[in-house]
Amino acid sequence: MMNKSHEQSYAELRQLVEEHQTRLKAPPMILEAGGGSITRIPVRSDARVTVVDISEIQLSKNNYAHEKILADLHEVQLPSRRFDIAICWDVLEHLRDPAVVLLKLLDCVKVGGLVVIAAPNQNSLTGLITKYTPHWFHVAVYRFVFGNKSAGKPGHGPFPTVMNKDMEPDALISLARANGARIVYIQLYEAARRRVLKEKHSRLLGTAFDACLWLLNTVFQEKHRFALSDFFLVLQPFNPGSPE
């Protein structure tokens, strides 16, 4: 798996999802799991979008969903094989049991449909910082480094993170394969946070972050491992027992 930029990775992901939608004769049925108020992947104009979110404030801001469900993804009952595409974007890191939610997504998507996941890589430097620092620290960074004065207020990120080990890419892939799904796309990449930090917010903190990356990569002899902050994963449900 080659290291690619966020722009390259996102372009490939978007093309994959768009091509899948063009093959559908009926209006696409889209589920956004933890979708909140914004969408990340363009969908066909005739698509029917269902959004599930635990935040009433986020759902109230959503102006494109045809159906809004206020619920915890761990507990919500989703109809089996209803959706053509399920999107779970920057959500798994907040879940206490991402494996349970992934199984729900694989079940609610039609055989041959797509489950699209975007999430942070907890084995990167930013992932390790997020995992092992308290929530108040995350809020402080958003407010005082990135200048987001609403950070931490009701309905505004950053939201508390769990970073359960079951959301690691290898764990998700193993679970998917064990439940009759194939891997359509997997790509780890470095998000733009480090560049944005240096160019727009704090050159000093950006340089310190670069130094930490260099040290970790040198000690563990990994050229890119700790910089690959995020990943995209696309799964396709097959019939139980089907080979990948």
ZAKEGU-482317 format. One record per atom (N, C-alpha, C, O): residue in one letter; x, y, z. Coordinates in pm, whole numbers, plus 50000, padded with zeros to 5 digits. Atoms other than C-alpha are relative to their C-alpha. Layout:
REM residues N
aXYZ ...
***
This chain:
REM residues 244
m500854988050000 m500005000050000 m500885012450000 m501605014950097 m499184988050013 m501655032249880 m499485011150090 m498285012150116 n500404988249923 n501665063450095 n499535010849904 n500245014649811 k500574989850088 k499425089349934 k499555011950084 k499365010750205 s500474988149931 s498345124450022 s498524998650031 s497824990049977 h501444999849970 h494965132050172 h499205003049874 h498164997049851 e500724996250121 e493925148049844 e499874988249904 e498804985849849 q500055011850088 q494845117049641 q499054989450055 q498234983849982 s500815010449937 s493215093449888 s498525003549994 s497694995049962 y501404995950002 y490005113549911 y499444999549858 y498304995549838 a500465000250139 a489795116849531 a499684985649957 a498694983349888 e500245014050034 e490075079049494 e498734994850069 e497924987750009 l501195004349925 l487465073149765 l498745005749937 l497754998549918 r501174993450060 r485065098149612 r499644993749866 r498464991349838 q500265006150130 q485435082949265 q499384986250017 q498454982649944 l500535013349975 l484775048249403 l498525000550037 l497724992849985 v501394998849955 v481565059149576 v499115005349888 v497985000749872 e500814994550109 e480365079549279 e499744989449893 e498644988649840 e500185010450101 e480945050549038 e498994989550047 e498204984449968 h500985009549947 h478985027549266 h498585005449985 h497664998049952 q501344994150011 q476055051749264 q499505000249856 q498304998849831 t500434999650140 t476045054148885 t499474986449954 t498694985849858 r500475013450039 r475455016348866 r498634996650057 r498044986450022 l501285002749937 l472305018649075 l498875005549914 l498915017049871 k501134995750081 k469025020248882 k499005008150083 k498475018250037 a500944993049911 a466845030949176 a500755010950076 a501975010650084 p499354989849920 p467535061849388 p500824993750114 p500294985250186 p499165006049897 p470435053449623 p499435002650140 p498965013550172 m500374998949860 m469565046749986 m501295001550079 m502124992450081 i498744996749933 i472285063150197 i499775001050150 i498825007450195 l500004998449855 l472925059450569 l501265007450041 l502365003650002 e498844993449939 e475175083950750 e499954997150150 e499115002450222 a499955004449860 a476085068251084 a500835010050080 a502045010950062 g499304989349930 g476945096351322 g500235011949909 g501205019349925 g499794989950104 g476485120051031 g499925014350047 g500535023249987 g500104986349950 g475545150651235 g499385009449900 g498325006749845 s500614989350080 s474995182151032 s500635001849863 s500145009849784 i499354998250130 i477365178650736 i500304986449938 i500474976450008 t499675012250072 t478055152750469 t501395001349940 t501835012449909 r498624999850050 r481505143150343 r500144994449860 r501124997249790 i499945006550130 i480725123050030 i498815004649916 i497675003149961 p501134995950085 p478615137149743 p499154988049961 p499674977349930 v500915010650041 v475545116449665 v499125004949887 v499005017049864 r500874996450111 r473185115549370 r498865009050046 r498425008250161 s501044990449963 s470545142549364 s498704993350040 s497894999150113 d501235007049966 d467805116449391 d500174990550119 d499264982950151 a499735009049889 a469405098349686 a499095002950118 a498715014450141 r500764998749876 r467395092150004 r500974997950115 r501544987150130 v498965000049897 v469585100350303 v499374998750138 v498485006450175 t500385001749860 t469055087650657 t501225003150086 t502304997750062 v498904996449910 v471205102850932 v499664995650142 v498584998550194 v500125003949859 v471675087451276 v501065007550078 v502235007350042 d499044992849917 d473295108851545 d499505000550144 d498295000750169 i500354999649858 i473385110051923 i499745014350047 i499235016350158 s500134985949962 s473345148251925 s498775006349936 s498675007249814 e501194993250051 e469995165551893 e500385013349935 e499755017449838 i499574987250057 i471815198251826 i500554998149859 i500225005849769 q499455002650133 q473745183351534 q498894996749900 q498905001649788 l501095003650090 l470605168251385 l499145012249963 l498655013249851 s500814988150027 s468765201451416 s500655008949894 s499975016549825 k499284992050099 k471455217351199 k500024993449862 k500364999849763 n499955007450126 n471145190650930 n498865004349908 n497695003949946 n501024994950092 n469335204250624 n499894991849872 n499284996449775 y500065008050122 y469745176050372 y499424986050021 y499044979549924 a500485013649974 a468595143750543 a498504998949977 a497745008050012 h501425002850017 h465245128750446 h499424993650126 h498234994550152 e500415006449875 e465115109450773 e501105002550104 e502285000150077 k499064997649891 k466755119051104 k499644991050117 k498484990450159 i500235009149887 i467165093951386 i500925004250114 i502145003950101 l499234996449880 l468245105751730 l500234987450081 l499314982250144 a499735012849934 a469975075251875 a501504997850015 a502315003849944 d498645004949982 d473175059452002 d500234988849899 d499404979749888 l499745010150101 l474775038751727 l500134986050058 l499874976149989 h499925013149936 h475385010651976 h498624993750017 h498494981550018 e501325004849963 e471665007752044 e498955000949890 e497944994049896 v501014997850103 v469835019151731 v499724987149923 v500634979249896 q500405011550081 q467894992651538 q499935004449854 q499125012949818 l499964996650141 l468704994651168 l499454988449918 l499764976949947 p500575010850082 p466774975150903 p501074992749921 p501994998949867 s499015008150070 s468734946750749 s499905001949849 s498815001949792 r499874999350146 r469914950850388 r499135010849936 r498535008749831 r500834989150054 r468144984050335 r500815009849916 r500315014949816 f499254988850057 f470945007950234 f500994995349893 f501534984349899 d498995002650103 d473165009449927 d501395004050049 d502394997650014 i498734995149948 i475885028850108 i499815004650144 i498845011650174 a499964994849863 a476635034750476 a501315007450018 a502385002249986 i498824991649980 i479045062750566 i500205002350149 i499285006650218 c499654998149859 c480785064050903 c501285008350004 c502385002949994 w498904990650022 w483025094950900 w500425006450132 w499655013950193 d499454994549874 d485205104051201 d499054997350116 d498725006450193 v500955004049896 v482875084951433 v500584988850088 v500384988950210 l499555011849926 l484595052451535 l500845003450122 l500804996350222 e499144996349888 e487055070351762 e499215004150124 e499765004450234 h500854995749887 h484145081751981 h499194988650060 h498484990650159 l500855011049961 l482575047552023 l500674990950103 l501864987950091 r499435009249900 r483055025052325 r500184986049942 r501054978549988 d499915013350060 d482514994052106 d499825001049849 d498744997949798 p500134998350145 p483235000951737 p499704987149926 p499124987549818 a500285012750067 a483054963751653 a498504997649989 a498024992949886 v501465001650001 v479354962851747 v499385008649890 v498515004049816 v500564990850099 v478634992951528 v500374995649859 v499544996449768 l499615004550134 l480614979351233 l499134988349955 l498714987949839 l500875011350036 l478594947051240 l498605004849961 l497994999249870 k501304994350036 k475394967751233 k500045006049860 k499105004449782 l499884993750132 l476624986950932 l500094989549890 l499484990949785 l499895010650099 l477604955250747 l498664993149977 l498394988549866 d501305006650012 d474144940950814 d498965008849933 d498105003849860 c501054991250055 c472124971750715 c500255003649855 c499375009249790 v499684997050140 v473884975350378 v499724987849914 v499994976449953 k500325010850093 k472734954750082 k501254992449959 k502354998049955 v498895007750055 v474924926649955 v500485006849871 v499695009449780 g499444992750114 g477254943449706 g500045015050019 g500585022349936 g499934985749968 g476784977549869 g501335003750062 g502274995750060 l498734995149946 l479474998150039 l499835005350142 l498855012050174 v499874993749869 v480405006550396 v501275008449995 v502365003049981 v498894990650014 v482635037350389 v500395005350138 v499565010950210 i499524995849868 i484775044850695 i501165009749984 i502095007349907 a498874990849988 a487005074650766 a500265001650149 a499335004050226 a499704999549858 a488825075551098 a501475003450023 a502295001649933 p498604997749967 p492025086051274 p500734986950026 p500144977150072 n499145011649973 n494885061351296 n500625001850137 n501495010350156 q499544998049864 q495525057051666 q501464996150021 q502014998750128 n498585003449989 n499035043651599 n500915010849941 n502125009049935 s499214988650046 s500145076951452 s500315009150118 s499815006950228 l499684990849891 l501605105351658 l498765007550045 l498505008650165 t501224992849960 t498375125351649 t499004990650067 t498314994650161 g500895009749938 g496415093751730 g500394996850142 g499544995850230 l499515002949866 l498605086052030 l499735011850094 l499355009850210 i500274988249919 i498285121852155 i498525000650036 i498165003250151 t501454999649976 t494505120452116 t499574989350100 t498744991850187 k500415011349915 k494235086652286 k500415001950146 k499674998250237 y499454999949864 y496375094252590 y499985013750068 y500635015650170 t500174987049933 t495435130252668 t498525001950032 t497674996649962 p501404998349958 p492245141252849 p499215009149906 p499785016649827 h500874992350089 h489275157152678 h500205015150017 h500135022549919 w499834985649980 w489885191252838 w501215005149920 w501225016549876 f498844996250079 f493265191652661 f499625001849854 f500075011249788 h500454999050138 h491605185552325 h499235013149979 h499435020149880 v500794987750009 v489175214052390 v500935012150002 v500745021549924 a499064988849990 a492035237252491 a500765002049869 a500985013449827 v499284998950127 v493935229352169 v499125006449894 v499555015349821 y500934994450099 y490875236751955 y499775014950026 y499695022849932 r500314986049968 r490215269352139 r501205009249985 r501125019649919 f498874990749987 f493665283952198 f501074998549893 f501865007649872 v499045001850108 v495715269051916 v499325002349865 v499825009849781 f500694998950128 f493195266051634 f498965011249997 f498385013949893 g500854988249997 g491075295551749 g498514997549990 g497765006449952 n501435003350005 n487715277651768 n499395003050137 n499484994950229 k500534995449870 k485945296752048 k498814991750047 k498484991850166 s501175008149962 s482935273252042 s500394985750038 s499534977650073 a499555013749974 a485055242152098 a499564995350138 a499725002350238 g500415006049873 g483655219452367 g498625003850048 g498114997850143 k501354996149960 k480315237052392 k498994990049944 k499304982949848 p500995009950046 p477105216352347 p499805000549849 p499535011149791 g500195000950143 g476845204351989 g501215003749918 g501155003549795 h498784996050071 h480395215251901 h501164990850040 h501294987050156 g498825008149971 g483575194451871 g501065008250069 g500955020550078 p499765014450011 p485895181551979 p499134992350099 p498884996750211 f500815008549915 f483765153652117 f500904989850071 f501974986550020 p499155009549925 p485105129152378 p500384987949915 p499564982449841 t499505011350077 t487235101652228 t500304988250090 t500664989850207 v499695012449930 v487675065552331 v501224993349940 v502094988550012 m498915006450074 m490055052152066 m500154985350040 m501254980750072 n499975014349973 n489135015852130 n500914993049898 n500934996649781 k499065007050088 k491724991951986 k499294993149884 k499904990349782 d500745006650106 d488954975551780 d499765008949879 d499245004249778 m500164991350117 m488915006051551 m501295001049918 m501335008349819 e498805000450081 e492444999351426 e499674993749865 e498844984749858 p500325005350132 p492424992251050 p500084984849991 p499184978449935 d499865014650008 d493704956551089 d498874992950074 d498394982550030 a501095006149924 a491054948951352 a498695000949923 a497924991349920 l501224998350079 l488264962851134 l499994990649880 l498964984649848 i499905008850117 i489494943450832 i499774985450040 i499064978149972 s500185013849954 s489694910751029 s498544997150033 s498024986549998 l501415001849964 l486174915551165 l499134999449875 l498224991249866 a500794999850124 a484794923950821 a500144986949924 a499144981149880 r499775012550073 r486374893650657 r499344988150071 r498804979150006 a500605010949924 a485144870950936 a498484999949987 a497834989950019 n501454999050013 n481614882950861 n499575001649854 n498575008149823 g500405001050139 g481564877550487 g500075012749920 g499315014449824 a499834987750077 a482714911850366 a501365000249934 a502314994049982 r498724998750068 r485464920350123 r500535014250016 r499765023550043 i499354987049988 i487934949050135 i500105006249862 i500805000949775 v500004993250130 v487354973149847 v501115010249992 v501735012049887 y499004989250001 y489725000949950 y500535002050141 y499755002350237 i499394996549872 i492165007950232 i501195009249972 i502055005949890 q498894990750019 q494505037750251 q500255008150126 q499365015050176 l499564991249892 l496415053750537 l500665012249938 l501345011149836 y499444987750057 y497425089850479 y500235010150113 y499745008350225 e499804989249904 e498615121150658 e499035011349969 e499035016849859 a500934988850016 a495895147050708 a500785013249999 a501985013450025 a499344987050017 a496635183950661 a500255007250132 a500735018650130 r499924992949873 r496665192051035 r501385005850027 r501515017350070 r498644995449969 r500445194551067 r500365012349916 r500915022049968 r499704988550086 r500795217850768 r499195012250042 r499735023350048 v500864988949958 v497845239050880 v500505005950132 v500495018150149 l499484995349872 l499285241151231 l501195009349980 l501265019950042 k498804992050022 k502605254551103 k499715012849922 k500265023449953 e500214988750090 e501245277650835 e499025010450054 e499145022350024 k501084990949961 k498205292651008 k499915002750149 k499285012550190 h500274998749858 h498455288251383 h501275001750085 h501405011750156 s498834999249913 s501805281351549 s501184992949934 s501254980649932 r498825005950062 r505095276251368 r500844992650104 r501454982450074 l499235006449894 l506725267651701 l499454986150032 l500214976450039 l500595013049971 l504255239751782 l500134990549881 l500334978549899 g499845008350119 g504415227351425 g501394994349988 g501574982749951 t498615004750004 t508185225151441 t500264989650108 t500984979950085 a499865009849892 a508005207051775 a499364986749961 a499904976049990 f500675012250047 f505555182351623 f500874992749898 f501004980549903 d499095005950099 d507945176651330 d501164992950069 d501564982050028 a498875005949928 a510765169851575 a499604986950067 a500364977350066 c500495012449937 c508675144051763 c499814989049896 c500124977449920 l500185009850107 l507795127151436 l501354994149958 l501494982049942 w498675004650043 w511435125451333 w500604990650104 w501194980450068 l499445008349893 l512435111051670 l499344986250001 l500034976050008 l500715012849998 l509735084051667 l500354991549878 l500604979549890 n499695007550121 n510405074251307 n501434994950001 n501724984249946 t498605004349991 t514145072551378 t500154988450099 t500814978550068 v499885010349898 v513805051951696 v499404986849952 v499984976249972 f500685012250042 f511355027351544 f500314996349855 f499794986449803 q499565002850136 q512965028851198 q498814998349904 q498774989249822 e501184999850087 e509665036451029 e499965013649932 e499845024049998 k499874987450072 k509855062750756 k498745008550009 k498835020750026 h501254992350006 h506155072850750 h499004996150108 h497995003050124 r501035006049916 r504355052451015 r499295010050092 r498065010350097 f500614991449899 f503795079251279 f499395012649941 f498705020050011 a500614988450066 a502825106151026 a498644996749940 a497845005649914 l501255004150067 l499955085850877 l498875000850100 l498554991150169 s500914996649891 s497305101751094 s498594994649984 s497854993650082 d501395003750027 d494105089150929 d499944988749898 d500944985449834 f500165010350102 f492705061850710 f498585000049943 f497625004150008 f501275002950066 f489925054150463 f499914984849983 f500894978249948 l500245014350017 l488405019350452 l498624998249939 l497645003749990 v501285002850064 v485665007050219 v499804984949999 v500654977449951 l500345014149990 l483994973550282 l498764997149916 l497925005949894 q501155004050080 q481504954250071 q499424987150055 q500064976750049 p500625012249947 p479084929750235 p499734989849890 p499224993049783 f500325011250085 f478864895850069 f499124990550078 f498874992750196 n500745009949924 n476774865950160 n500914993150100 n502084990850069 p499185006849901 p478004848750479 p500684987849940 p500074979449874 g499225011350049 g480764824550395 g500575002049862 g501324993649813 s499454997550134 s481524840350058 s501485003250009 s501895010150103 p498584996549999 p485234842449976 p500175014449962 p499355020149890 e499774985950033 e486724877049955 e500375001249854 e500615012249805 
***
